[in-house]
Amino acid sequence: MNFREYKIGARFFALALGGSMTITLLMPSFDINNVSATEVAMDKQLWAGAESGFNLDDPFLLGWHKPLKVLLKTDPKTGQPMEPTYAYVYEKGTTFPGGVLHPDNLGGIAKQLSIEKGRIKEASKNVGAVFLVKADEQKHYYIENATATMGWTPEAVEKAAGDENTLHAAAGKTLFVREGCWWCHTLLPEQTQDWQVFGAPPMLGDFNGESPTAFGSDRKAPDLLHVGSRNASKEWMMLHFFNPRLVQPHSIMPRFDYLWGPVDANGKKIDFPKWRAEYNEYREGKRITPPEVPMYARNSEIRSLIDFVLTLK
Amino acid sequence: MLKYLMAKNEDIPPGSAAVYFGFSAITWFVIGTGLGAFNAAKLAFPDFVTGLEFLSFGHMRQVHVHAVIFGWISMAFGMAMMYITPALGNTRLWSEKLGIWNAFLWNVGLSLGLTVLWFGMTSGREYSDFPWFIDLYIVAFIAVPLGINVWMTIIHRRTQGIYTTNWFFGAATFMLIIVFIVGNLPEYFHLTGLTEAYLTWWFAHNVLGLWITPVAAAIAYYTIPKVTGNPLYSHRIGHLHFWSVVVFYSTPAAHHLMSAPLPEWLKSFASVEGVLILVPAIAFVSNILLTMQGKWNMFVENLEVRFTVTGCLMAIPLNMQGGFQQTRAINWYIHGTGWIVAHAHLALLGFSTFLEAAAVYLGLQTIMKRKLYSLTLGNIHFWLLLIGFTTYWVSMTIAGLIQGAGKIYEVPYIDVVIAEHPYMIARWIGGSLVFTGNCIWLYNMWMTARAGTVVPEGRMPHELAYER
């Protein structure tokens, strides 16, 4: 490398690559970091948890250490009926999402209110916490740590909500990533025509704290960002996941019957070969009705995936 | 090859690392395209192999992508670097042993990485799907050793100047390391939201733009002058190509997220820079095609030249698509459709693969001093690849236009799925042809090593006649 030309060339190369990274990485980071989290972003990061992809809390993407989203109809402390409210339950040992761990991530007024009124800095992973999304009189949204402000413990909130009002949406998002749903379904209605069919495109502050965003890039199937608003039927989802051709004969979606696990809701072993044989008979016209889809068990993986899909409002 | 892992550097025959890389690359190509054909069959016939989690589309798709990018394409690059860098420096590879270890650790790491992806352990970020421990492995045991071997060979060259190919090799190995470290920051530091989404596509754009495209082009800068005997048409145009890749190709990452709520200035900037990618593209294509002056008969007669020139010709539609499809005027129509899938395969299976296949054909014959076993099998490989790819590209482009129309005219989604079905079958047939061609190639190369005619000292393989 003794030529003077190569020394000059190496310096120009550093200048070119450094300049490129300044414009494409440093400058956008100022803009993106100045965005305050919206209500959507707070809700989403609180139900999805810190990380839905590979992480040390859940290395095999099995839905370990994930928060729960619950619908409270009675006050967990007094037991009195209350206005139905969504709460986000982080049991002991569950990592908090980006906005709680790093309030800077919420940005601006949301950060200030979440710290001062919401007391999110008092939340501790060693005890667990319950969070709410609240708004002040001027409709500024913030995160409230209900464990600090009202003394709600994770156990009490889970008990008050009951299993039927508990959504395992965070574990479901992990499945959405693991099973590769996002290779075909996008989570990003486009800003052109899409909003009429698939709902409103997201706004700049709708993603703060969420990871991964799993936008998807190849839309072989409908966008799902607002699917829970279009179709909120658990029964339809159950049939569709077990075998999409049951409800949509032309669908090319894979069957996700393996997410039912070995047993159904009554603890009875599911006989998959028999089901498939009967379904084939139905398809060949030898049966009038398809075989019945087994009801999934409460702790099955498909339950969290359906909870996740129905949470996408 | 494994016996050389513990041998002394001076006891390892020169070129061993390149042979190891070359055969690994072909093997990964067979695996990668086999997975691709399998996945395509699932899109055409959704009940083909059903009910098994680890054979489901969502588990297999990313394994196909990474087997092809990091197994086939990048290991073929490794082969080209182990062979071409010392040849152009009139010297030996800096460390043959490092090269052998590099190829060995590459195969081990990639097998591990693909296995964890297959089991669903993914970061959930397209193209940077590997979990962060695999990313760190790739930097430490794949990219850095490769870079060191290339840079040290260039420094220890016995020629005065550095030829175009080696500028690209030296710069691209460096940029790959930077892109890998920076692009995976969200995983190391848990960055979230739009920062994470944008860095995902910054990585995806730059791993193509600063690694795959320039290295593939650099290979053609060697193959065509070497086999035809013509000097490169213009080193000035080569300079233009090199500098415009660094300046223009590294900047348009945001054009992958034109429909996401990124800052508008960033999208506009990326879109303009995206059109400027035509500068390196046109410089490259014209330089190679003009080098062919007076030797166009070799396009028909010589396998390596035919592969390389076909790849260069495919760079024309590739870059016309790439330059303009990301502008707002066109992107709103084709974003997220099969058009993009067709474009991605035009880049990797069309343009890039054809250039690397030529380098692997040429390099393995030269290093092993064996003439290609069978021209017929070589021709069959070429035509299966070309016909298979063209079937794939045409069918996916049509499917993409159907999807785009369905999107903007708000056709019920299932009608789009029904309309696409014939093209999904065509895609599967195209992919299967490519897979078949690659199986034949692996056999042909294996037989070349075992039974190819010996190339005499001081001769190039293409100077000998074929015997089969």
Contacts between the chains, C-beta under 8 A, distances in Angstrom:
chain1	res1	chain2	res2	distance
A	1	B	155	5.9
A	3	B	161	7.6
A	6	B	162	7.3
A	12	B	243	7.8
A	13	B	171	6.5
A	13	B	246	6.4
A	16	B	243	7.1
A	16	B	246	4.6
A	16	B	247	5.1
A	16	B	250	7.9
A	17	B	175	7.0
A	17	B	178	7.3
A	17	B	246	6.1
A	17	B	250	6.5
A	19	B	247	7.9
A	20	B	246	7.4
A	20	B	247	6.8
A	20	B	250	4.1
A	20	B	251	5.1
A	21	B	182	7.4
A	21	B	250	7.6
A	23	B	251	6.4
A	23	B	269	7.2
A	24	B	202	6.6
A	24	B	250	7.3
A	24	B	251	5.4
A	24	B	253	5.7
A	24	B	254	7.3
A	24	B	266	7.9
A	24	B	270	7.7
A	25	B	182	7.1
A	25	B	199	8.0
A	25	B	202	6.9
A	27	B	266	7.8
A	28	B	198	6.5
A	28	B	254	7.5
A	28	B	262	7.3
A	28	B	263	6.2
A	28	B	266	5.1
A	29	B	195	6.8
A	31	B	263	4.4
A	31	B	266	7.4
A	32	B	193	7.6
A	32	B	194	5.0
A	32	B	195	5.5
A	32	B	198	7.1
A	32	B	262	7.8
A	32	B	263	7.3
A	33	B	195	7.6
A	35	B	194	7.5
A	41	B	193	7.2
A	45	B	192	7.5
A	50	B	190	7.3
A	51	B	190	6.7
A	52	B	124	6.2
A	53	B	122	6.1
A	53	B	123	4.3
A	53	B	124	3.5
A	53	B	125	6.9
A	53	B	131	7.7
A	53	B	187	7.9
A	54	B	121	5.2
A	54	B	122	6.2
A	54	B	123	5.3
A	54	B	124	7.7
A	54	B	131	3.8
A	54	B	132	7.3
A	54	B	187	7.9
A	59	B	121	6.6
A	59	B	131	8.0
A	60	B	119	7.1
A	60	B	120	7.4
A	60	B	121	6.2
A	61	B	120	5.2
A	61	B	121	6.1
A	61	B	122	7.4
A	98	B	190	7.1
A	98	B	192	4.4
A	98	B	193	7.5
A	105	B	192	6.8
A	105	B	193	7.6
A	177	B	122	6.4
A	177	B	124	3.9
A	178	B	58	7.9
A	178	B	120	3.7
A	178	B	121	8.0
A	178	B	122	7.0
A	179	B	53	8.0
A	179	B	56	7.1
A	179	B	58	4.5
A	179	B	59	7.3
A	179	B	120	7.0
A	180	B	56	7.6
A	180	B	57	6.7
A	180	B	58	2.4
A	180	B	59	6.3
A	180	B	61	5.9
A	180	B	62	7.0
A	180	B	120	7.9
A	181	B	58	6.4
A	182	B	124	7.3
A	183	B	57	7.1
A	183	B	58	5.9
A	183	B	61	5.0
A	183	B	62	7.7
A	184	B	57	8.0
A	186	B	336	6.1
A	188	B	259	6.5
A	188	B	260	6.0
A	190	B	259	3.8
A	190	B	332	7.0
A	190	B	335	6.4
A	190	B	336	7.4
A	190	B	407	7.9
A	191	B	259	5.5
A	191	B	261	7.8
A	192	B	259	7.1
A	192	B	332	4.3
A	192	B	408	7.0
A	193	B	407	6.6
A	193	B	408	5.0
A	193	B	410	6.5
A	194	B	259	8.0
A	194	B	407	7.2
A	196	B	410	6.2
A	197	B	410	5.3
A	201	B	259	7.3
A	201	B	261	7.1
A	202	B	260	7.8
A	202	B	261	5.9
A	203	B	261	5.8
A	204	B	194	7.3
A	204	B	261	4.5
A	204	B	263	8.0
A	206	B	261	7.4
A	207	B	192	7.4
A	207	B	193	3.8
A	207	B	194	5.1
A	207	B	197	6.8
A	208	B	192	6.8
A	208	B	193	4.6
A	208	B	194	7.9
A	209	B	192	5.1
A	209	B	193	6.1
A	210	B	192	5.7
A	210	B	193	5.5
A	210	B	196	7.9
A	211	B	186	6.9
A	211	B	190	6.7
A	211	B	191	7.5
A	211	B	192	4.2
A	211	B	193	7.4
A	211	B	196	5.4
A	212	B	123	6.6
A	212	B	124	3.8
A	212	B	125	5.2
A	212	B	186	7.9
A	212	B	196	6.2
A	212	B	197	7.9
A	212	B	200	7.6
A	213	B	193	6.8
A	213	B	194	7.5
A	213	B	196	6.1
A	213	B	197	4.5
A	214	B	124	5.5
A	215	B	197	6.0
A	215	B	257	7.6
A	215	B	260	6.5
A	216	B	126	7.8
A	216	B	336	7.7
A	217	B	126	5.8
A	217	B	256	7.3
A	217	B	336	6.3
A	217	B	340	7.1
A	218	B	336	6.2
A	218	B	337	7.9
A	218	B	338	7.7
A	218	B	340	6.6
A	218	B	341	6.0
A	219	B	336	4.0
A	219	B	337	6.9
A	219	B	403	7.2
A	219	B	407	7.9
A	220	B	43	7.3
A	220	B	338	7.9
A	220	B	417	8.0
A	221	B	413	7.1
A	221	B	417	7.7
A	222	B	413	4.7
A	244	B	46	7.6
A	245	B	46	7.6
A	245	B	47	7.6
A	248	B	414	6.1
A	250	B	414	5.4
A	250	B	417	5.7
A	250	B	418	5.1
A	250	B	421	8.0
A	251	B	46	7.1
A	251	B	414	7.1
A	251	B	417	7.0
A	252	B	43	6.1
A	252	B	46	4.5
A	252	B	417	5.9
A	252	B	421	8.0
A	252	B	424	7.5
A	253	B	46	6.6
A	254	B	42	6.9
A	254	B	46	6.0
A	254	B	50	6.9
A	254	B	56	5.1
A	254	B	57	5.3
A	254	B	58	7.1
A	255	B	46	7.9
A	255	B	47	7.5
A	255	B	50	5.2
A	255	B	51	6.3
A	256	B	56	7.9
A	257	B	51	6.0
A	258	B	51	6.1
A	258	B	52	7.0
A	258	B	53	4.8
A	258	B	56	7.9
A	272	B	51	6.3
A	276	B	50	8.0
A	276	B	51	6.9
